[in-house]
Amino acid sequence: MDYKEVRAYLEEMKQTLETKMTDPSLSMEEKEEIRRSIGNYEYIIELTDMNHFERGSVNQ
């Protein structure tokens, strides 16, 4: 997978979790678990961006 595919996949997974958060039948524990997962995806996206852009600057 290239950078754009990985980034799109991670964004899609994060969006899926954000959509699940709107379910009023979720318990507080489930909502907290989803919040942590969203935070994890945000962190992974940040690392993916850093890796992609740092690689580009090293090769220049």
C-alpha contacts under 8 A as a table, 3 or more apart, distances in Angstrom:
res1	aa1	res2	aa2	distance
1	M	5	E	5.91
1	M	6	V	6.25
2	D	5	E	5.47
2	D	6	V	6.26
3	Y	6	V	5.23
3	Y	7	R	6.00
3	Y	48	T	7.57
3	Y	52	H	6.81
4	K	7	R	5.10
4	K	8	A	6.01
5	E	8	A	5.16
5	E	9	Y	6.09
6	V	9	Y	5.12
6	V	10	L	6.16
7	R	10	L	5.22
7	R	11	E	6.14
7	R	45	I	6.54
7	R	48	T	7.26
8	A	11	E	5.12
8	A	12	E	6.06
9	Y	12	E	5.06
9	Y	13	M	6.25
10	L	13	M	5.14
10	L	14	K	6.17
10	L	41	Y	6.55
10	L	44	I	7.90
10	L	45	I	6.64
11	E	14	K	5.06
11	E	15	Q	6.05
11	E	41	Y	7.82
11	E	45	I	7.71
12	E	15	Q	5.05
12	E	16	T	6.18
13	M	16	T	5.09
13	M	17	L	6.48
13	M	41	Y	7.77
14	K	17	L	5.22
14	K	18	E	6.27
14	K	38	I	5.68
14	K	41	Y	6.08
14	K	42	E	7.62
15	Q	18	E	4.95
15	Q	19	T	6.15
16	T	19	T	5.14
16	T	20	K	6.37
17	L	20	K	4.98
17	L	21	M	6.39
17	L	34	I	6.39
17	L	37	S	7.79
17	L	38	I	6.63
18	E	21	M	5.15
18	E	22	T	7.21
18	E	34	I	7.95
18	E	38	I	7.38
19	T	22	T	5.70
19	T	23	D	7.72
20	K	23	D	5.63
21	M	24	P	7.90
21	M	26	L	7.72
21	M	31	K	6.36
21	M	34	I	7.10
23	D	26	L	5.98
26	L	30	E	5.93
26	L	31	K	6.34
27	S	30	E	5.18
27	S	31	K	6.27
28	M	31	K	5.06
28	M	32	E	6.12
29	E	32	E	5.10
29	E	33	E	6.18
30	E	33	E	5.07
30	E	34	I	6.22
31	K	34	I	5.08
31	K	35	R	6.14
32	E	35	R	4.97
32	E	36	R	6.25
33	E	36	R	5.14
33	E	37	S	6.24
34	I	37	S	4.95
34	I	38	I	6.10
35	R	38	I	5.09
35	R	39	G	6.21
36	R	39	G	5.02
36	R	40	N	6.19
37	S	40	N	4.93
37	S	41	Y	6.26
38	I	41	Y	5.09
38	I	42	E	6.20
39	G	42	E	5.03
39	G	43	Y	6.21
40	N	43	Y	5.08
40	N	44	I	6.17
41	Y	44	I	5.00
41	Y	45	I	6.04
42	E	45	I	5.08
42	E	46	E	6.18
43	Y	46	E	5.01
43	Y	47	L	6.23
44	I	47	L	5.05
44	I	48	T	6.06
45	I	48	T	4.98
45	I	49	D	6.16
46	E	49	D	5.14
46	E	50	M	6.16
47	L	50	M	5.02
47	L	51	N	6.03
48	T	51	N	5.18
48	T	52	H	6.11
49	D	52	H	5.13
49	D	53	F	6.12
50	M	53	F	5.36
50	M	54	E	5.81
51	N	54	E	5.28
51	N	55	R	6.00
52	H	55	R	5.37
52	H	56	G	6.50
53	F	56	G	5.09
53	F	57	S	6.39
54	E	57	S	5.16
54	E	58	V	6.30
55	R	58	V	5.33
55	R	59	N	6.56
56	G	59	N	5.51
56	G	60	Q	6.72
57	S	60	Q	5.43
